[in-house]
Amino acid sequence: MAEMPDLELIHPLKLFDIAKNEKRFLYTCAPMVRYSKLAFRQTVYAYGTDLCWTPMILAKEFNRNRFARDSDFTISTNGPQPPTIVQFGANVPQELARASSLVAPFSNGVDLNCGCPQSWACSDTLGAALMEKRELVRDMVVETREQLRRDGWGVDKEKDIDNPKGRSVSVKIRVHKDLRKTIDFITTVLGPDQDRHIDWLTIHPRTRSTPSSTPINLEALEILTSTFGDRVPLLLSGDVFALNALPFTSPLLTTTPTFTTSSTPPPPTAATSNPLSHIPNLAGLMSARALLANPALYAGHDACPWPAVETFLSNVARCPLPFKLVQHHLSEMCGPGMGPNKSALLTKQQRARVMGCGNMVDLVDFLDGNVWSDRATL
Ligand SMILES: Cc1cc2nc3c(=O)[nH]c(=O)nc-3n(C[C@H](O)[C@H](O)[C@H](O)COP(=O)(O)O)c2cc1C
């Protein structure tokens, strides 16, 4: 990392601004442990994603171990380098500040994970356990901003929007069962309106114990966006499955991309046939599971197109991933997606063949011999 030349990096708030001027949501790719690695980030970036998160990286390990740094954080120096937010898991202000200082030359901003519900994380007061520690979270972001300022980075949010050294500090949260606690949490972490402590906030409107199969809490989202949406840019994480089937309305939904569909349009889902909540104060969308299945989601494809798979494989050739991960990505991209369009690029049997391949050469041979050759003769 130390030998890299200075990168020209855009301030993430500038991307929020561009999207707003285009009267659309900011499109972002969620942090996903194991999956939101460089080759995948490059793929979603090629298909309209504005801003990408790395998987959560444990700040303490990152600070102490060079191998953790090399394996957890990869960027591209000569290929497409998507605007990237490095997400950390941390519970000590100096640890988050130190790790942020290490990645600041190579990333557009840093983010603190206050949403991971896994028991190992919560028992270490990481992830969602931090939703009970609002002063600590505030101290962590304040310390990080101060450290980055001491290092010479521009951390004055909108004032540094055109500064090539401008960097962001943000937080991703879940909600509490009692929403008043979430309001207290955000109020503390945000700090004063004239000089808020964070650039933006990502809200995943589920509690720590809500399964991901339960729909997001739209009422909580409505309350939080109307309370805080004019004080800090807000992103929604959760159930962003298809841009033409979001379970709410917003003025920023008038300019969604034209949809490319490989089959007849799906019937309205339960969500779209119900009266929809109106969420006017939301700046952007963050997608995890739906982007895994369809990296072209934000480019207006309602199911994964083959060229996205090809783009992913050519990114993997340049920025390798462990083979098991490549297989998992392919089975996600080639199966039915999260949105209403349930068409799939490969049949269940073909996906099982993909999972049965022993290495990259077998995998490419299988696709070449069975799938891509069929496409060529169509
Ligand atoms: C495989 C996987 C890994 C995840 N890893 C992280 C992570 O590292 N950090 C984080 O804040 N959230 C993580 N999440 C949660 C997602 O970022 C997101 O908030 C959640 O999946 C809801 O979004 P979705 O409905 O679009 O999937 C992960 C989710 C998945 C499915």
The ligand as an SDF file (V2000), in Angstrom:
LIG
                    3D

 31 33  0  0  0  0  0  0  0  0999 V2000
  -23.5190  -11.9440    2.4020 C   0  0  0  0  0  0  0  0  0  0  0  0
  -23.7730  -10.6930    3.1830 C   0  0  0  0  0  0  0  0  0  0  0  0
  -22.7320  -10.0730    3.8560 C   0  0  0  0  0  0  0  0  0  0  0  0
  -22.9470   -8.8900    4.5700 C   0  0  0  0  0  0  0  0  0  0  0  0
  -21.8980   -8.2470    5.1490 N   0  0  0  0  0  0  0  0  0  0  0  0
  -22.0790   -7.0240    5.7220 C   0  0  0  0  0  0  0  0  0  0  0  0
  -20.9830   -6.2380    6.1700 C   0  0  0  0  0  0  0  0  0  0  0  0
  -19.8130   -6.6310    6.0430 O   0  0  0  0  0  0  0  0  0  0  0  0
  -21.2490   -5.0360    6.7480 N   0  0  0  0  0  0  0  0  0  0  0  0
  -22.5200   -4.5530    6.8840 C   0  0  0  0  0  0  0  0  0  0  0  0
  -22.7170   -3.4400    7.3980 O   0  0  0  0  0  0  0  0  0  0  0  0
  -23.5800   -5.2640    6.4300 N   0  0  0  0  0  0  0  0  0  0  0  0
  -23.3890   -6.4550    5.8450 C   0  0  0  0  0  0  0  0  0  0  0  0
  -24.4620   -7.1400    5.3360 N   0  0  0  0  0  0  0  0  0  0  0  0
  -25.8030   -6.5270    5.4090 C   0  0  0  0  0  0  0  0  0  0  0  0
  -26.0800   -5.7700    4.1030 C   0  0  0  0  0  0  0  0  0  0  0  0
  -25.1270   -4.7400    3.8980 O   0  0  0  0  0  0  0  0  0  0  0  0
  -27.4980   -5.1700    4.0870 C   0  0  0  0  0  0  0  0  0  0  0  0
  -27.6120   -4.1810    5.0770 O   0  0  0  0  0  0  0  0  0  0  0  0
  -28.5740   -6.2400    4.2950 C   0  0  0  0  0  0  0  0  0  0  0  0
  -28.2740   -7.4250    3.5790 O   0  0  0  0  0  0  0  0  0  0  0  0
  -29.9320   -5.7300    3.8080 C   0  0  0  0  0  0  0  0  0  0  0  0
  -29.8710   -5.4040    2.4630 O   0  0  0  0  0  0  0  0  0  0  0  0
  -30.5180   -6.3130    1.2890 P   0  0  0  0  0  0  0  0  0  0  0  0
  -31.9740   -6.4830    1.5960 O   0  0  0  0  0  0  0  0  0  0  0  0
  -30.2500   -5.4760    0.0380 O   0  0  0  0  0  0  0  0  0  0  0  0
  -29.8050   -7.6120    1.2660 O   0  0  0  0  0  0  0  0  0  0  0  0
  -24.2530   -8.3340    4.6330 C   0  0  0  0  0  0  0  0  0  0  0  0
  -25.3050   -8.9700    3.9670 C   0  0  0  0  0  0  0  0  0  0  0  0
  -25.0800  -10.1240    3.2370 C   0  0  0  0  0  0  0  0  0  0  0  0
  -26.2420  -10.7690    2.4980 C   0  0  0  0  0  0  0  0  0  0  0  0
  1  2  1  0
  2  3  1  0
  2 30  2  0
  3  4  2  0
  4  5  1  0
  4 28  1  0
  5  6  2  0
  6  7  1  0
  6 13  1  0
  7  8  2  0
  7  9  1  0
  9 10  1  0
 10 11  2  0
 10 12  1  0
 12 13  2  0
 13 14  1  0
 14 15  1  0
 14 28  1  0
 15 16  1  0
 16 17  1  0
 16 18  1  0
 18 19  1  0
 18 20  1  0
 20 21  1  0
 20 22  1  0
 22 23  1  0
 23 24  1  0
 24 25  2  0
 24 26  1  0
 24 27  1  0
 28 29  2  0
 29 30  1  0
 30 31  1  0
M  END
$$$$
